[in-house]
Amino acid sequence: MRCRNLFFLFLLISAASSAVEMVLPDLQGRDRSLSEFRGKWVLVNFWATWCSPCIEEMPELNYFHQRHQAGDAVVLGVNMEDLPLARLQRFVDKWSINYPVLLAPADGLTSLGRVSALPTSILISPQGEVVERKVGGITALWIEQRIRQADAAKRGKGE
């Protein structure tokens, strides 16, 4: 019986260790983590205020977040600049960003890897696994299609 319990504990730890984690502060200084959103799809979007393609995709991210946040998915924006907080908050207000905005570490390195171009988006499954990484602008439709494709692939594997 003891071996069986240890085996299940090992499986639980192995499953948990495959999930990615990232903890970054939000604009209010509160640490936010990916694990808060387990059970939902998470789109992590790395952006900057000077990045035109980032600004162009913000209405799409707002739209997607508004449609899905109460149900199956959320958007988390990660600002990659070292800006005064008041200036960043004015930008967020000006563009009516409705999803949580987190602050990247000064070196730009997160547990999701280094971001070499903006915008970069990473789609994370409800189980916390990275499904796709995309450099360049995206749309709400792109996010929804990738989620449907990943769900269909998972069902096809019988998971």
LINZICOR-V597534 format. One line per field, one symbol per residue. ss: DSSP state (@ for helix, = for strand, . for the rest). psi: psi as a letter, one per 40 degrees, with the letter a starting at -180 (. if undefined). A space follows every 50 residues. Layout:
ss->???
psi->???
This chain:
ss->.@@@@@@@@@@@@@@@@.....====....===@@@@...=======... .@@@@@@@@@@@@@@@@@....=======.....@@@@@@@@@@.....= ===.....==..==.....=====.....======....@@@@@@@@@@@ @@@@@@...
psi->ddddddddddddddddeehiihhiiaeeehhiidddeieiihhhhhiide hdddddeddddddddddedeceiihhhhhfigihddddddddddefheih hihiideehieeiiheiiihihhhideehhdihhhiiiiddddddddddd ddddddef.
